[in-house]
Amino acid sequence: MAFSPDNERLVIASRIGCWEYSLATLEPHALWETERGMVSAISFSQDARWIATGNYEGIVKIWNSQTEQCIAQIDVSENSGAQTEVIDCLTFSPDGHYLAASSVKGSAVYAWQRNTDTLIARLTMERIQAASSIAGYPLVFSPDGSLLAYKSAYEEISLLHIETGDVIQVLSNEYPYHFDCYRLAFSPCGGYLAACTKKSVHVWDVHTGTIEMPAAVYATIQVIPCYTANGNLRVAGRYPNEVVIWDIAKQEKIDTFTCQGQYRTAACFSSDGKRFAVVNGNGDIHVWTESNPSTVVPLTGHFRAVYSVVFCQEGRSLMSGSRDCSENLFWDVAQRQINQKFPLSLPNDALPKASALSPTEEFLAASPSIGPRKDPNVGTIKIWDLASGNEVVELIEHQRQVYTLTFSPTTEYLISACGEKVVVWDIQRWEKCHSLVGHTDTVRTVIAFHPDGSRVVTGAPDGYAFVWDVERGEKLLCLPVAKQLAPALYKGSSKDIECVLAQQEPARRGIRAIAFSPCGTLIAGGMQIVDGMPGEIRVWDAVTSETHMAILLPPSCKKPYTLAFSPCGRYLASGSWWVMGQAKVSIRLWEVATGENVATFWGHPIDIQDLAFSPDGTLLASASFDGTIVLWDMKLYL
């Protein structure tokens, strides 16, 4: 995130795109770069004319800050020779002639105004303990634009002279405080450089390379530095539930404000040090202004991966769940807006990993995804009464994160999966019935009930899919997965069919998605296949386990991680995960009788997490890792 130099705007990079907030009203007034999304870094030029963005594929773009029009684009991955480089940090030189970009694999300085394709320098950084750096590799220009300071190794900062390309100074401070730097700030005079680690602040004299002042140490999650216009060094110390602004020279607290939630995604000072913004794990933006209390404003909707969508209230509403939000959202389908937020009170500021709405819309189940090591609450399942908002019961069985929660269609049972352990719960008594034992790998979202609720099918990356009697907990069928089929059962390109049939041994197949047809006669399974083979969607007879067909998937959707039958049973929708080189991820509609791909929808730039048809089949909702939900008009296919 970044403040505009005139302190009128705050821009935030997200998986959805770039949000722009007015600081006068703290209301969002623009959302752009949504076509590709997955924005990982953002920066203003000093004259506020330009905004630079970087994304998860190593693409840097320069935008006109008033019109949000892209005027230049640089492919960092192309220059570095790497397949992809997530852009971590961007910064303009004061005169706007240069733009520096960094990633975990390297750093580059570009002359984008005169010639956008000219690489001025590529600076290789040692990747020692790279994973320990919270904010990647920081870099900053000196006030006169002659120097670029950047993290060149663990416990090391280098100063590059822009005109000559020479490294004129290497700054380090290995003892007594170890020094994994992730934030840098030059003093207004350019003579001093401040660097912050998680818990300490270090200041060097740039000309001599010596430490100017002893390291100041704080018991914080993160420390962020900034110089004011008169040269005073301030830092923001981020604690689990508050932020403290310090004056470093005086070692005094300037202000303290509450910021609930330990997990935060972004934070920054304004260029004059008079404002500070931070986003917490719930998506709340806290903006502190000198001599004024902090103001809190929520990000709109989900700001990270949406892992589940389900239609309710006879299709008038849509419930969505996000792993990075402490509430489930209920959307008005007709108005395309949020009409209710249901808070999930999970322990230790944890966020949900899985949630499920009962078919009667009476109960909501959720389980936390994060917490301290050996936290007894991880693996706990909480049940709420939707009407009253009260917690009904807490189910304790799992010792690790619960990845899947699914109610039976009759609301008699709840199934939870943690690792390879699958548990059936009796909803009437809120007691464990039995465990379904058979898988040797994590059962994530691969659970589906028969429409009458008497049977359930489970799958896992171990390559097995089982059908169970829910009441007795007995295994009824093992669906054939690895078995090679007769040529006539394969649907796809002739080249892919020949490739599959030519195999000496069947490729390993991991079950990634599973679904029962509305009539309960068929089971569809999405399989990601290794060894260079195309992905598959297999369709089995739900009673005999006989394989009806195997749809061989094209490269653009070879990771079928979610499936949904249309209510009429005629179509099967599949969503896939992103594949290297794709600008968009496809959702495909298959005719169940023939295996024909009757339609393909391109809307999300990244992984499709979930699919759901409305009860009347007129809408298909798709949830994505980028935090968006797209509604597709399906009337043409009814």
N, C-alpha and C positions, 0 to 999 in steps of 0.2 A: 504494500500500500504506500501511497505518497500524497503529501500535501502539495497543492500548487504553490509556486513562489509568492503569489499575492494573497495566499491564505483564504481564498474564496471557495476552493474545491478540495475534496478528498477523493482520490481514485483508488479502487481496490481490485486487484487481480484475483480471479477465481476460475474454477473449472467451467463455469457457465460463460464467462466473458469478463468484460471490464465494467464495473459499477462506478458511477460518478455521483457523489453526494455534494449538495450545496451546504457549506458550513454555516450559512446564515440560518437555514431552516432544518438542517440535518435530514433532509428528505432526498431520496434518490431521484435524479432528474434525467439520467441517461444510462443505458445499458448497451454496450457495443462490443464488437469482436465476438459475437455470438455464433457466427457461421462456423468458426473453427473451435473457439473456446479453449479450454485447457491452458489458461494464461498463468504463468508461474512467476513473472517479474514485471515491474512497472516503474517508470520514472519520468519526471517532468524535466524539460530543458529549463535553464535558469530564467529565460525570458518568457516562459509559459506558453510559447508558440507550439511546441512539439511535445508529444508523449511517446515514449518508447515502451514497447511490450516485448516480452519473450515468452515462449511457450515450451511445452513438454517435448517438442520435437526439434528443438534447437533453432527455431525460426524467430528472428528479431524483426519487428516492424516499427516503422516511424509513422505517427499519426498527426494530422492537424488537430490540435486540441480543441478548436472551436467547432469544426465540422465533423470530427471523428472519421475523416477520410484517410485511408492509408496512402502515403506518398513514397514509401521506400520499403524494401524487404531484403533481409540478409539471411542466408542459410548458414548458420555457424557449423552445423554438422558437415555440410559440404566442404567447408574450408578446413575442418579438422580431420576429415577422413573417417570419423566415427559414424556408426549407424544412426545414433541419435544422441543429443546432448540436451538435457533439461537446463534451461537458462535459469540461473539462481539470482543473479544480480545485474542491474543495468545502471549506468550513470553517464550523464552528459558532461562534457567539459564546459567550463563557464561561458566560453564564447559560442558554444553550440556546434563547433566544427567537428568534434570527435564524440564518439559514443563507445564506451567500454562495456563489454559483456563478459560474464563469467559463468562457468558451469563446474561440475565436480571433476571434469576431465581437462579443463584448460581455461585460458582467458584470452580474449582478443580485443584489439582496439581498431575501430573502423572509422574511416572518413566518409560519413554518409552524405554530407551536404554537397561536397564537390564530386565525389564518385562513390556511389554506394557499394560498389563491388570491390573497392580497393582495401586490401587487408594491410593495415599499417604495421601491426606486430601480432604474433601469436606467442603467448607466454605459457610455457608448460609448467604446471604445478605438480609437485610431488604429492601423490595421493596417500600419504601416510595418515592413518586414522581418519580418513575422509568422512566415514560414517558418523564420527563424533561431532561434526560441525552441524549446528542446528540450522543455520541459514546459508549453507553452502560456503562459497568463497567470496568475501567482501572485497570491494574495490572503491576508490574515491579519487577524484582529481583534486589537486591543490587549487587554491583560490585564483592563482594566476594562470592555471591550465598547463603549466610546464611539466608537472610531475603527476604520475599515476601511482598511487599506493595500492598494493594488492597482496593478498595472502598467497605466498609462494610455496609454503610447506607448513607442516605442523610445527607450531612455535616459531614461525618466521614470517616477516613482512618485507617485501622488496619495494624499492622506489625506482620507478622507470622514468627516465627523461624522454618526453614524447618526441622531441625533434631529433635527437641523436639515436634513440632506441637503446641507450645504455642503461643498465641497472647501476645507479650511483650510490645506493645505500641498502644494506640488509639489516633489519632491526630484529632483535631477538631478546628474550628474557627468560631463559630456561630455569633459573633458580632465584628465589625459593618458590615462585608461583608458576606452575605450568600454564601454558599459554596457547590454548586452542582458540584463536581469534575468530570472531564472526561478525563484528561491527567495527567500522573505522570512521574517524572524523578529523578533518584538518581544522586548525585554528584559523580565524579570519586573516591573520597576518601570514599564514602559510609556514610559520616557523616550527609549529608543534603538531604532532600527530597523536591522537588518542585511539586506543584499541581496547576492545572489551572482550572478555571471555564470559563464561556463564556467571562467574562470581567475582571478577576483578576488573579493574580499570588500570591501564598502563599508558603513560605519556612519555614520548620521546622528543628530544630536540632533533629536528629533521637534518640540520646542517652537520651536527657532530655525531649523530647516531647514538647518543647517550640517553639514559633514563633521566627525565626531567624531574619526576617526583616519584616517591615510593608507591608501589602498587596499592590501590585501595581495594579492600576485599569486602564482599557483601554476601550474606547468606540468602541468595536469591535463586530463582529459576533462570533468570537471564538479566543482563545489564545492557542498556542501550545508551550510547553517548551522543552528545550534541553540544556545539559551541554556540553561545549567543552572539549577537552582533558586536558586543563590547568585549568579547574574548573570554567570557566566563564559561567554564566547562560544567555542563549538567549531565546527569545520567538518570534514566528511569530504571528502577529496580523492580522487576516483576516477581511477585510472591504468589502463593497459591490462591489467595482471595483478595489481593490488593496490589496497587502499584504505588511506589514511593518515588517522588522526584527529589533528587539530591543536588545540592551545590557542592561540587567536588573540592574546591579550594577551601571553603569554610567547613566542609564536612557537616553540613546542616541539612535537615529536611526542609524542602521548600513547600511540599504539599503531599498529601496522601489521599487516595480515593479507592473506593471499593470496586473490585472487578472479580465477580464470582467465577469459579471454575479454574482449575489448574491448567487446562490444556488450551493454548492459544495459537492462532494460526498466523498472525501478522501484527507488527507494531512499528511505529515510526514517529520521529519528531518532525515538526515543521522546520524550514531552513533557518528561521530565527530563534528556534528553541522555545518559543512561547506557547506552542501547542504540542500535544502528544495524543496519538490515537492507538488503540489496541483493540483487537477482535478476540473475544473469548471462544471457547469450544462450543457454546450454544448459538453462536452467530450474532452476539450483541456487540455493537461498536461503541466503545467508550472514548469520548473525545474530551481531553483536559485542556483548559485554557488558563494561562497564568492569571492569578487573582480571581478566578471564577471556579465554581464547582464543576465537576465532570458531568457531561450529558451522555445519556445512553440511548441508542437507537438500534432497533433490530435490523439485520439484513433481511431482505424480502424472501420469503419461502425458504427452500433448502439451499444451502450454500456448498454442500458436498454431496457425496454419492447417495442417491435414493435407491434403497435396496428392495423395496416392496411397494406394490400398488394393489388395491382391491376396491372394487366398486361396492357401494352399499346404498341403503335407502332406495332400493329398486333402481339403481343406476343414476340417481340424482346427485349423489355425492361420491367422492373418491378419497379413500384414506391412503396416505403415503407415509412411509417410515424411512428415516435416514440414520445411518450409523454415527453421524456427527452432529446430532441434534437431540436435545433432551425432551423432545415432544413429538408426537405424531400429529400430522396435519390432516384436516378434513377440508376438501375442496368442493366448492359449488361447481358442478360440471357445466351448467348452462352459463354461469357468469365467469368461469375460469378464474376464480379467486378463492382465497382461504376464507372459510366461514367459521372454523373452529380450530383451536389448538389444544390438544390434550397433553398436559405435562406428564412426564414419566419421572417420578421421584425415585431415582436409583441411587444406591449408596456411593459414597466417596467421589462425588461428582462424575460418576461413570456415565457412559453414553450407551444407548442400546445397540446390541449386535444383531438381535432378532426380535421381531414382534409379530403378533397375529391377532386378527379380529375374528371373533366367533361368528358363525353364519347367522345366528339370531341377533347379532349386533349388540349383545348384552355384555360380553366380556372382551377385554383387551389384555393380551399377555405380552410380556417383554422381559428380556434378560440383558444384564450389563455386559459390555465388551471389554472394559478396561478397569484397572484397579491395581493397587500395590501387589507386589509378589506375595504369594501365600495369603492373599485377601480371601477370607472365607465367603465373601459375598459374590465373588466371581463364580458363575455357574448357577446362581440363584434365579428362579423364575418368579416374577411378580404378576399377580392377576388383579385387574381393576374392574369395578363395575362402571360401565360407561355413563349410565344415567346420573349417578350420584358423584362420580369421580373418586369414590373411596376405594382403598385397597381391600381386596377380598381375602387373599391368602398369599402366602409365600411358599413356593415348592422348592425343597432342598434335596438334591440328589447328585447333581453334577459337580465336579471339582474344577472344571475348566470352562472356557467360554462356550456358551450354547450358540450354535450357528443356525439352527432351524427350529421354528415353532409352528405347528400346524394343527388347527382344530378339525375334527371330523365333521362332515356335512350335517350330521344329526346333533352336533354339539354334545355327544356322549363322551368323547375322548379328546385329549390333547396329546400330541406327540412332540417330544423334544429330542434333539440330537446334539451330542457333544463328542467330538472325535468320532470313533467308530461305535460309541454307545448310543443306542436309540431306546428311549423310555416311553411307555404308554401310560397316561394318567387318566384316572376315572374322574370326570368333571363333577358328577353328582356328589362324591365324597371328597374330592380333591386329594386323592391318594394314588400312589403308584400301583398300577396293575401288574406290569411285568416289563422286562427288557427284551428287545428283539436282537438276538445275538447271531452274528454271521459275517458282518463286514470287518475288513482288516485295515480300512483307511477312513478318513474323515467323511462323514455324511453331512454335507453342507446344506444346500437347498434342494436336495434330491429326494423329496418325499411327496407322494400324492395319494389321496384317498379315492377309493371307488365311490361313485355317486351315492350309493346307499350306506356308506360308512362302515361296511362290514369287513372290507379288506383295505390294505395299504401297500403301496409299492415303494421300496427304498432302493437307492443306487449310490455308488461311490466311485472315486477314482481308481479303486482296486479292480474295477472291471466286472463287478458283480451287481446284478439287480434281482431283488427278491420280492415276492408277493407273500404277504402275511395275513393270517386270520387275526383281526384286531382283538377280538374278545378273548381268545385263547392264547394269543402270542405265538402261534405255531407257523412255521414256514410252509407255505403251500406250493410255491413254484420258484424255480431258479430260471430266470430268462436267459436264453442263449445269447451271449455277447461276442465271444471270441470266434465262434464257429463261422467258417467261410460258407457262403450261401450259393445256391444255384444261380447261374448268370441271369436268368429271367427276373430274379427278385431285386436286382440292383437297378436303381433309377439314377441317371446322371449322364455325363458326357461319355462317349464311347472310349475316349482316352483314359478317363478315370476308372471305368469298369475294367478295361484291359489291365490296367496297373494293379488293381485289387486282385483280379483273378490270377495274375502272374506270380503272386506271392507264394513262396515256399511254405511259410508259416504265417498264420493270421497275425496281424499287427496288434499291439496292445491297445485296448480300448478303455478309456476312463469314462464312466457315466457322469455327466455334468448337469443334466436336466431330465425330468421325468414328468409324465402327465397321463391321466386317465381320460378317455373320451367321455363325452356327456352321457352316452348310453351305457358306459362301463364295459364295452366289449373289446376295446382296444387299449393298448398302452404304447405311448411314444417315448423314446429315449434319445436324448442328444448326447453324442459321443465325440470327444476330442481324441483323435488317433495320432500316435507318434509314428516314428520311422518314415516320415515323409508322405504318409498316406492322407487322402482327403478326409475331412470330418464326415460323420454320418448321423442321420436320424433314422433309427430303426423303429418299425411298428410291429408289435407282437399281438397275438390273440391273448386276451386277458384270462381265458379259461384254460387253454391248452398249451400256452407259451409258444405256439408255432409262430415263426417269423413271417409276416405278410410281405414286407418290403424293406429295403435299405436305401435311403436317399443319400447319394454321395454329394457332398456340398462343395460349391466352388470356393476358390481361395479366399474370397472376400468375406465368407461367413463360415470358416472352418472350425470356429470355436462356438458351438451351439450351447450356450449356458442357460437359456431359458426357453420354455415351450408353453403354449396355451392353445387348447382347442376352442374353436368358435362354439357358441351355445347350440347351434344347429348340428354340429359334429361334422360338417362337410369340409372344414378347413382346419389347418394346423399352422399357427404362427410361431416362428422361431426367431430369437434374437441372439446375436453373437457378440464376441468381444473384439476389441480393436486388434488389427494386424498391421505390422510394420509397413509404412508407406501409404496407408489409407487416409483419405481426408474425411470420409464419413463411414459409419458402420451401418450395415443393412439389417432391416427386418424383413423377413420373407414369409409370404403366405403360400402354403402348399395345399393342393387338393388331396385329401386323404385317400380317395379311391384310386387315384392314378399316380400320385407322387409328383405331379406337375407343379412347377413354380409359377403360380398364376399372377403374382404381383410382388414387387420389391419396393420397399419404402426406405428412403435415405433421409435421415433427419438428425441423428445424434453423431457427434464427432468422436465418441469414445464408448466404452463398454455398455451394452444393454444389460441391466441388472434384473429386470422383471417385466412381464407382460400380463395384461388382464383384459378380457373382453367384458363389456357391459352386459347385463342380463339379457337385453334384447338383441345383442350382437351388432348394434349400430356403431359402437365405438370400440377402438382398441387403444388402451393406454400403455405407453412404454416408459419405463423409468431408467435413468442413465446414471453412470458414474459422474457425469459432469454436473449433477444436481438438478437436472431438468426432467419434467414429465411432458411428453408429447401425446396429444389425442389425435387419433387417425379416424377419418370418416370411412366406415365400412359398409355403408348402405349399398354401394355398387355390387357387393359380393353376397348380399343376403339371398 
